[in-house]
Amino acid sequence: MKLLQFVICLLTLIYSGILAADARKGICSYPYHQAEIIQADIDHYYHADDLWSELRQSFRLPHYENDPLVRERIQWFYRHPDYLQRSLLRAKPWLYFIMQETKKRNLPAELVLIPIIESAYNPYARNADSGATGIWQIRNASHYGVRQNWWYDGRRDVVASTHAALNHLSDLRSFFDGNWLLAIAAYDTGEGNVLSAIRHNIRKGRDIDFWSLPLAEETRDYVPRLLALASIIQHPELSPIDLPSIPNAPYLAEVDTTSQIDLKQAAALANLRFDELQRLNSGYNFTTTEPIGPQHLFLPIENVLSFSKNYAGIAQYPSLHWIRYHVQPGDTLLSVAEQFALTPDLIRKHNPKLGDTLQPGSQILVAQAAPPSTFNHPSTGTGLAETVGTFFKKSYDLQPGDTLYMVRKGDDIEKIATHFQIKSTDILALNQVNSNPLPGQILIIPTHQTERIQQFQLVPGDTIYVVKHHETLEEIANRFHTTPSQIRLANLMMDSHLTPGDRLVIPAKVG
């Protein structure tokens, strides 16, 4: 079965629509619409053997269970089982990938456990003193060959940082003539400090093995902690800690988005919680991918079909484009917002560290005005000010009951006005246009002035549903035999939050 999995993943590399790493990296890629292949991998994941068995077989280092320092660390983990369990749950999406990377480099599998010591597998972990960041706590990005810029920090990207960290550990192994305990100690404290300790012992006529070296207390604790972790996993029958079940199969796919995409929108397209997608793509500094350069997302395999299908549906429309703006002397938050047809609140949301005043020479994230990606169903506009606030003129505040309408091929302003029972001159003035809008353009229709259900542009079979108290999106989706993601996309919803009284378009067709 493992061989078959490898062959399937390898064959998918031929297609360039959704591009990702090969099977040896533990992350697969898929051609569009290859539901059978994806479903086979999903089934394999949920029926795979437990990863811990193979990890134990791949351990290669002596664990020194009889050493007092190692025994002390084992007991510490026994007394704090929550720490290990939390760390391994965070590691769950990545452990298979990292284990495959150690195999590819012919490294001992014990190295998979280093991020537990470094960061508890938290990609956002940061050492305030040294600035080390990510699960591997990389300090100097350029020293490790990790890409880092205003938009992206590869130290937090689990895939990029894993490549860098394991390459560095391979170099340290060679530097210390294959002595893994010295190499691991050097990963923590630097090879210079380890060399200094070795020279000190040579001058004193003492042994130069790890256990004899006069290293800093942190490093003298670092290696025994790693060995203690390996011993706990090696002997589960002796441990009171229950290891979480982790399948020995790829969990993730790397998806090529071809252009910049908002992560909240991507989460909706993939039918995935935003916080989960953000954790899997922790290298991005903002809630958007880079405008230029590699355009990819890591998604659970089971969400790839949903994303690829929904993303194909919006790819034909221009998308939101986020850029870096250099603050000029005299700029205020309001003046920048007006310049880019944004709201100050939207700028603040995408720049959470922004102060009350803008500092000349500083840089902030802003969006260029362009029609947002959308599907064929317009929204009621309720609760969407944050999402499409980029396109509102400051002179008008979206009202409850207003409609956001996407112009279709064959529409003209009179046809739109007649449909919504609104004067065409009012629509033109409100949207600050003086001619027929172009297909794909988003118009604000002030339908709060009327309660006619015709404010929605529907297709045959669509339903308008008014949200009741305490209802969830999942309950509504089940009632209408559709999915939460289809409802979110039909209504341009970026999350599953509902407000009683909201009017939702329930699409007639799914898929």
MOLINUR-V976060 format. One record per pair of residues at least 4 apart in sequence whose ideal C-beta (glycine too) atoms are under 6 Angstrom apart, sorted by sequence separation. I is the first residue (numbers start at 1). GAP is how many residues later the second one is. D is the distance in Angstrom with one decimal. If there is no record, write none. Layout:
i:I gap:GAP d:D
i:I gap:GAP d:D
This chain:
i:21 gap:4 d:3.8
i:30 gap:4 d:5.3
i:35 gap:4 d:5.8
i:44 gap:4 d:5.9
i:51 gap:4 d:5.9
i:81 gap:4 d:5.9
i:82 gap:4 d:5.9
i:91 gap:4 d:5.0
i:94 gap:4 d:5.6
i:107 gap:4 d:5.4
i:114 gap:4 d:5.9
i:115 gap:4 d:5.6
i:134 gap:4 d:5.6
i:157 gap:4 d:5.9
i:158 gap:4 d:5.9
i:161 gap:4 d:5.9
i:189 gap:4 d:4.4
i:215 gap:4 d:4.3
i:224 gap:4 d:6.0
i:230 gap:4 d:5.9
i:257 gap:4 d:4.8
i:272 gap:4 d:5.6
i:299 gap:4 d:4.8
i:303 gap:4 d:5.8
i:304 gap:4 d:6.0
i:307 gap:4 d:5.6
i:327 gap:4 d:4.9
i:331 gap:4 d:5.7
i:342 gap:4 d:5.1
i:347 gap:4 d:6.0
i:384 gap:4 d:5.4
i:385 gap:4 d:5.0
i:398 gap:4 d:5.3
i:407 gap:4 d:5.0
i:411 gap:4 d:5.6
i:422 gap:4 d:5.6
i:433 gap:4 d:5.9
i:437 gap:4 d:4.2
i:458 gap:4 d:4.0
i:467 gap:4 d:5.6
i:471 gap:4 d:5.5
i:482 gap:4 d:4.9
i:498 gap:4 d:5.8
i:65 gap:5 d:5.9
i:102 gap:5 d:4.3
i:127 gap:5 d:4.3
i:132 gap:5 d:3.9
i:141 gap:5 d:4.2
i:148 gap:5 d:5.2
i:173 gap:5 d:5.9
i:186 gap:5 d:4.3
i:201 gap:5 d:4.1
i:207 gap:5 d:4.0
i:215 gap:5 d:5.2
i:261 gap:5 d:5.1
i:267 gap:5 d:4.9
i:272 gap:5 d:5.0
i:284 gap:5 d:6.0
i:299 gap:5 d:5.6
i:331 gap:5 d:5.5
i:337 gap:5 d:4.6
i:342 gap:5 d:5.7
i:379 gap:5 d:5.8
i:411 gap:5 d:5.7
i:417 gap:5 d:5.3
i:422 gap:5 d:5.9
i:428 gap:5 d:5.6
i:471 gap:5 d:6.0
i:477 gap:5 d:5.2
i:488 gap:5 d:4.1
i:21 gap:6 d:4.5
i:64 gap:6 d:4.9
i:115 gap:6 d:5.0
i:119 gap:6 d:3.7
i:138 gap:6 d:5.4
i:148 gap:6 d:5.6
i:154 gap:6 d:4.0
i:155 gap:6 d:5.5
i:176 gap:6 d:4.1
i:206 gap:6 d:5.7
i:289 gap:6 d:5.8
i:337 gap:6 d:5.9
i:348 gap:6 d:5.6
i:477 gap:6 d:5.4
i:20 gap:7 d:5.6
i:77 gap:7 d:5.6
i:102 gap:7 d:5.6
i:126 gap:7 d:4.9
i:132 gap:7 d:4.6
i:141 gap:7 d:4.0
i:147 gap:7 d:4.6
i:176 gap:7 d:5.1
i:201 gap:7 d:5.0
i:232 gap:7 d:5.0
i:267 gap:7 d:4.2
i:337 gap:7 d:4.8
i:417 gap:7 d:3.8
i:477 gap:7 d:4.7
i:30 gap:8 d:5.4
i:146 gap:8 d:3.8
i:186 gap:8 d:4.6
i:299 gap:8 d:5.9
i:447 gap:8 d:3.7
i:456 gap:8 d:5.8
i:13 gap:9 d:5.8
i:20 gap:9 d:3.2
i:102 gap:9 d:5.5
i:130 gap:9 d:5.6
i:146 gap:9 d:5.7
i:185 gap:9 d:5.5
i:19 gap:10 d:5.7
i:173 gap:10 d:4.6
i:198 gap:10 d:4.9
i:264 gap:10 d:5.4
i:267 gap:10 d:4.3
i:334 gap:10 d:6.0
i:337 gap:10 d:5.8
i:414 gap:10 d:5.5
i:417 gap:10 d:5.8
i:474 gap:10 d:5.6
i:477 gap:10 d:5.8
i:18 gap:11 d:5.7
i:123 gap:11 d:5.6
i:172 gap:11 d:3.8
i:333 gap:11 d:4.9
i:413 gap:11 d:4.7
i:453 gap:11 d:5.9
i:473 gap:11 d:4.6
i:18 gap:12 d:5.7
i:123 gap:12 d:5.4
i:182 gap:12 d:5.7
i:431 gap:12 d:5.3
i:10 gap:13 d:5.4
i:99 gap:13 d:5.5
i:351 gap:13 d:4.9
i:385 gap:13 d:5.1
i:431 gap:13 d:5.9
i:491 gap:13 d:5.5
i:9 gap:14 d:3.2
i:17 gap:14 d:5.6
i:98 gap:14 d:5.2
i:121 gap:14 d:5.3
i:141 gap:14 d:5.5
i:146 gap:14 d:5.7
i:172 gap:14 d:5.0
i:200 gap:14 d:6.0
i:351 gap:14 d:5.5
i:430 gap:14 d:5.7
i:491 gap:14 d:5.6
i:17 gap:15 d:4.7
i:263 gap:15 d:6.0
i:350 gap:15 d:4.8
i:490 gap:15 d:4.8
i:15 gap:16 d:3.6
i:119 gap:16 d:4.8
i:175 gap:16 d:5.9
i:197 gap:16 d:4.1
i:281 gap:16 d:5.6
i:372 gap:16 d:5.7
i:6 gap:17 d:4.7
i:12 gap:17 d:5.2
i:138 gap:17 d:4.3
i:197 gap:17 d:5.3
i:281 gap:17 d:5.7
i:381 gap:17 d:5.6
i:490 gap:17 d:4.6
i:12 gap:18 d:5.3
i:118 gap:18 d:5.9
i:119 gap:18 d:5.7
i:146 gap:18 d:4.9
i:169 gap:18 d:5.9
i:197 gap:18 d:5.3
i:280 gap:18 d:4.5
i:382 gap:18 d:5.8
i:9 gap:19 d:4.4
i:118 gap:19 d:4.2
i:145 gap:19 d:5.8
i:115 gap:20 d:4.0
i:144 gap:20 d:3.9
i:115 gap:21 d:5.9
i:134 gap:21 d:4.2
i:381 gap:21 d:4.2
i:486 gap:21 d:5.6
i:133 gap:22 d:4.3
i:134 gap:22 d:4.7
i:381 gap:22 d:5.5
i:133 gap:23 d:6.0
i:138 gap:23 d:5.7
i:264 gap:23 d:6.0
i:367 gap:23 d:4.8
i:381 gap:23 d:5.0
i:413 gap:23 d:5.3
i:473 gap:23 d:4.3
i:263 gap:24 d:4.8
i:412 gap:24 d:4.9
i:486 gap:24 d:5.3
i:136 gap:25 d:4.9
i:185 gap:25 d:5.9
i:378 gap:25 d:5.9
i:379 gap:25 d:5.1
i:420 gap:25 d:5.1
i:262 gap:26 d:5.1
i:340 gap:26 d:4.9
i:378 gap:26 d:5.6
i:480 gap:26 d:4.8
i:134 gap:27 d:4.8
i:189 gap:27 d:6.0
i:331 gap:27 d:5.0
i:378 gap:27 d:4.7
i:420 gap:27 d:5.9
i:182 gap:28 d:5.8
i:261 gap:28 d:5.4
i:341 gap:28 d:4.5
i:378 gap:28 d:5.9
i:482 gap:28 d:5.2
i:87 gap:29 d:4.6
i:136 gap:29 d:3.9
i:181 gap:29 d:3.9
i:260 gap:29 d:5.2
i:270 gap:29 d:5.5
i:421 gap:29 d:5.8
i:91 gap:30 d:4.1
i:189 gap:30 d:4.4
i:407 gap:30 d:4.6
i:409 gap:30 d:4.8
i:90 gap:31 d:4.0
i:188 gap:31 d:5.0
i:260 gap:31 d:4.8
i:266 gap:31 d:5.9
i:272 gap:31 d:5.1
i:327 gap:31 d:4.6
i:329 gap:31 d:4.6
i:421 gap:31 d:5.9
i:467 gap:31 d:4.9
i:469 gap:31 d:4.8
i:374 gap:32 d:5.4
i:407 gap:32 d:5.4
i:87 gap:33 d:4.3
i:123 gap:33 d:5.0
i:270 gap:33 d:4.3
i:327 gap:33 d:5.5
i:467 gap:33 d:5.6
i:87 gap:34 d:4.9
i:185 gap:34 d:5.2
i:188 gap:34 d:4.4
i:288 gap:34 d:4.6
i:396 gap:34 d:5.9
i:407 gap:34 d:4.7
i:123 gap:35 d:5.8
i:271 gap:35 d:4.6
i:327 gap:35 d:4.9
i:467 gap:35 d:4.3
i:259 gap:36 d:6.0
i:270 gap:36 d:5.6
i:406 gap:36 d:5.7
i:258 gap:37 d:5.8
i:270 gap:37 d:3.9
i:326 gap:37 d:5.7
i:466 gap:37 d:5.6
i:185 gap:38 d:5.5
i:257 gap:38 d:4.7
i:269 gap:38 d:5.1
i:404 gap:38 d:5.7
i:405 gap:38 d:4.8
i:5 gap:39 d:5.7
i:184 gap:39 d:5.5
i:324 gap:39 d:5.3
i:325 gap:39 d:5.4
i:393 gap:39 d:5.8
i:464 gap:39 d:5.6
i:465 gap:39 d:4.9
i:256 gap:40 d:5.4
i:405 gap:40 d:5.2
i:269 gap:41 d:4.2
i:325 gap:41 d:4.6
i:465 gap:41 d:5.3
i:181 gap:42 d:5.6
i:254 gap:42 d:5.3
i:255 gap:42 d:4.9
i:269 gap:42 d:5.3
i:403 gap:42 d:4.2
i:322 gap:43 d:5.8
i:346 gap:43 d:4.6
i:462 gap:43 d:5.9
i:463 gap:43 d:4.1
i:254 gap:44 d:5.7
i:255 gap:44 d:5.5
i:402 gap:44 d:5.7
i:403 gap:44 d:4.6
i:322 gap:45 d:5.2
i:323 gap:45 d:5.9
i:402 gap:45 d:5.7
i:252 gap:46 d:5.1
i:253 gap:46 d:5.7
i:343 gap:46 d:4.5
i:401 gap:46 d:5.8
i:402 gap:46 d:5.1
i:462 gap:46 d:5.0
i:61 gap:47 d:5.2
i:320 gap:47 d:5.6
i:321 gap:47 d:4.6
i:401 gap:47 d:3.6
i:461 gap:47 d:2.9
i:60 gap:48 d:3.9
i:253 gap:48 d:5.2
i:342 gap:48 d:5.5
i:61 gap:49 d:5.1
i:321 gap:49 d:5.8
i:399 gap:49 d:4.0
i:59 gap:50 d:5.3
i:58 gap:51 d:3.5
i:59 gap:51 d:5.8
i:253 gap:51 d:5.0
i:391 gap:51 d:5.8
i:318 gap:52 d:4.9
i:320 gap:52 d:5.4
i:403 gap:52 d:4.9
i:318 gap:53 d:5.1
i:55 gap:54 d:5.3
i:319 gap:54 d:4.5
i:317 gap:56 d:5.1
i:262 gap:58 d:5.9
i:314 gap:59 d:3.9
i:101 gap:61 d:5.8
i:105 gap:61 d:5.7
i:313 gap:62 d:5.8
i:94 gap:64 d:5.2
i:98 gap:64 d:5.5
i:101 gap:65 d:5.5
i:105 gap:65 d:5.6
i:371 gap:69 d:5.4
i:26 gap:70 d:4.6
i:27 gap:70 d:5.5
i:371 gap:70 d:5.7
i:26 gap:71 d:3.4
i:371 gap:71 d:5.3
i:26 gap:74 d:3.8
i:25 gap:75 d:6.0
i:24 gap:76 d:5.8
i:286 gap:79 d:5.5
i:378 gap:79 d:5.2
i:24 gap:80 d:5.4
i:387 gap:107 d:5.4
i:117 gap:108 d:5.3
i:384 gap:108 d:5.9
i:117 gap:109 d:5.9
i:379 gap:112 d:4.7
i:113 gap:113 d:5.9
i:377 gap:113 d:4.1
i:379 gap:113 d:4.5
i:375 gap:114 d:5.1
i:113 gap:116 d:4.6
i:374 gap:118 d:6.0
i:61 gap:119 d:5.6
i:110 gap:120 d:4.7
i:382 gap:120 d:5.0
i:317 gap:123 d:5.3
i:380 gap:123 d:4.6
i:156 gap:126 d:4.6
i:157 gap:126 d:3.0
i:156 gap:127 d:5.0
i:377 gap:128 d:4.7
i:154 gap:129 d:5.8
i:153 gap:130 d:5.9
i:152 gap:131 d:5.4
i:152 gap:132 d:5.9
i:151 gap:134 d:5.7
i:152 gap:138 d:5.7
i:151 gap:139 d:4.3
i:73 gap:151 d:4.9
i:95 gap:151 d:5.6
i:73 gap:152 d:4.9
i:70 gap:154 d:4.7
i:74 gap:154 d:4.5
i:92 gap:154 d:5.3
i:96 gap:154 d:6.0
i:69 gap:155 d:4.0
i:73 gap:155 d:3.6
i:77 gap:155 d:5.9
i:89 gap:155 d:5.6
i:88 gap:156 d:5.3
i:70 gap:157 d:5.0
i:84 gap:157 d:5.7
i:70 gap:158 d:5.2
i:93 gap:158 d:5.2
i:93 gap:159 d:6.0
i:123 gap:159 d:3.8
i:81 gap:160 d:4.5
i:78 gap:162 d:5.9
i:64 gap:163 d:5.6
i:63 gap:164 d:4.8
i:65 gap:166 d:5.1
i:63 gap:167 d:5.2
i:63 gap:168 d:4.4
i:59 gap:171 d:5.9
i:150 gap:174 d:5.8
i:56 gap:178 d:5.6
i:306 gap:179 d:6.0
i:310 gap:179 d:5.9
i:52 gap:191 d:5.8
i:54 gap:194 d:5.4
i:51 gap:195 d:4.4
i:51 gap:197 d:4.2
i:48 gap:199 d:3.9
i:49 gap:199 d:5.0
i:48 gap:200 d:4.9
i:48 gap:201 d:3.8
i:45 gap:202 d:5.2
i:45 gap:204 d:4.4
i:44 gap:205 d:5.3
i:271 gap:214 d:3.7
i:268 gap:220 d:5.0
i:28 gap:222 d:5.0
i:27 gap:223 d:6.0
i:26 gap:224 d:5.4
i:29 gap:224 d:5.9
i:27 gap:225 d:4.9
i:28 gap:225 d:5.2
i:268 gap:226 d:5.7
i:27 gap:227 d:5.4
i:264 gap:230 d:4.5
i:20 gap:233 d:5.5
i:21 gap:233 d:5.7
i:20 gap:234 d:3.0
i:18 gap:237 d:5.0
i:19 gap:237 d:4.5
i:18 gap:238 d:5.4
i:42 gap:259 d:5.6
i:41 gap:260 d:5.4
i:42 gap:260 d:5.1
i:38 gap:266 d:5.8
i:38 gap:267 d:5.6
i:35 gap:270 d:5.9
i:30 gap:274 d:5.8
i:32 gap:276 d:5.3
